[in-house]
């Protein structure tokens, strides 16, 4: 799956019934929820998440072996994307690092 040039991805609808996405590349895409995603090995560059950080994080304790209900995004690349109405599941510190690294400079 490759999306570019100001396209829109309604992530919950387009990935419904799938295990998520792996190895996909997104450039200049509006990723629209409502949805909660779990990033695994993804790279985010110059991306923007709508909302305050404490509104975005769905904290998952490290002791929890399985996360259900979140959309798994594995080894995907996001460049200059906007995440609108999308929460991020994961360990609090990991999600904070990801969001800080993703932010435009």
C-alpha positions as CSV (number, residue, x, y, z in Angstrom):
1,X,0.0,0.0,0.0
2,X,1.5,3.3,-1.1
3,X,-0.3,6.6,-0.7
4,X,1.0,10.0,-1.9
5,X,0.1,13.5,-2.9
6,X,-2.5,14.8,-0.4
7,X,-4.6,11.7,-0.5
8,X,-6.8,10.7,2.4
9,X,-6.7,7.4,4.2
10,X,-9.8,6.6,6.3
11,X,-7.7,4.1,8.3
12,X,-10.5,2.3,10.2
13,X,-12.6,1.8,7.2
14,X,-9.8,0.9,4.7
15,X,-8.1,-1.6,7.0
16,X,-11.3,-3.1,8.5
17,X,-11.1,-6.9,8.7
18,X,-7.3,-6.9,8.1
19,X,-4.5,-7.4,10.6
20,X,-3.2,-3.9,9.9
21,X,-0.6,-2.8,7.4
22,X,3.0,-3.8,7.0
23,X,5.8,-2.2,4.9
24,X,3.5,0.5,3.6
25,X,4.7,4.0,2.6
26,X,2.6,7.2,3.1
27,X,3.7,10.7,1.9
28,X,1.6,13.8,2.3
29,X,-1.4,11.8,3.4
30,X,-4.2,12.7,5.8
31,X,-4.8,9.7,8.0
32,X,-8.3,10.0,9.4
33,X,-10.0,8.1,12.3
34,X,-11.6,7.6,14.5
35,X,-9.0,5.0,15.2
36,X,-6.3,3.8,17.6
37,X,-3.0,2.7,16.0
38,X,-0.1,0.7,17.3
39,X,3.2,1.6,15.6
40,X,5.8,-1.3,15.4
41,X,9.1,-0.4,13.8
42,X,7.5,2.5,11.9
43,X,9.3,5.7,10.8
44,X,7.5,9.0,11.1
45,X,9.0,12.2,9.7
46,X,7.6,15.7,9.7
47,X,4.1,14.4,10.8
48,X,1.4,16.2,12.7
49,X,-1.0,14.7,15.2
50,X,-4.2,16.7,15.8
51,X,-4.8,17.2,19.5
52,X,-2.9,17.5,22.8
53,X,-0.4,14.7,23.5
54,X,-2.3,13.6,26.6
55,X,-5.4,13.1,24.4
56,X,-3.5,10.9,21.9
57,X,-1.8,8.4,24.1
58,X,-3.6,5.1,24.9
59,X,-1.2,3.8,27.5
60,X,-0.5,0.1,27.4
61,X,1.5,-1.3,30.3
62,X,4.6,-3.3,29.3
63,X,3.3,-6.2,31.3
64,X,0.4,-6.6,28.8
65,X,1.5,-9.3,26.2
66,X,-1.4,-8.6,23.7
67,X,-3.1,-5.4,22.6
68,X,-6.6,-5.9,21.0
69,X,-8.6,-3.4,19.1
70,X,-5.7,-1.2,17.9
71,X,-4.7,-1.1,14.2
72,X,-1.2,-2.6,13.9
73,X,1.1,-0.6,11.6
74,X,4.4,-2.6,11.2
75,X,7.5,-1.2,9.4
76,X,5.6,1.6,7.7
77,X,6.9,5.0,6.7
78,X,5.0,8.2,7.1
79,X,6.4,11.4,5.7
80,X,4.6,14.8,6.1
81,X,1.3,13.1,7.1
82,X,-1.5,14.5,9.2
83,X,-3.1,12.2,11.8
84,X,-6.7,13.4,12.5
85,X,-8.8,11.8,15.2
86,X,-6.2,9.1,15.6
87,X,-4.9,7.8,19.0
88,X,-1.7,6.0,19.6
89,X,-1.5,2.8,21.7
90,X,1.8,1.7,23.4
91,X,4.0,2.3,26.4
92,X,3.8,5.9,27.5
93,X,7.5,6.6,27.1
94,X,7.7,4.9,23.7
95,X,4.7,6.8,22.4
96,X,6.1,10.1,23.7
97,X,9.4,9.5,21.9
98,X,7.6,8.6,18.7
99,X,5.4,11.7,18.8
100,X,8.4,14.0,19.5
101,X,10.5,12.4,16.7
102,X,7.5,12.7,14.3
103,X,6.9,16.4,14.8
104,X,7.9,18.8,12.1
105,X,11.1,20.7,12.9
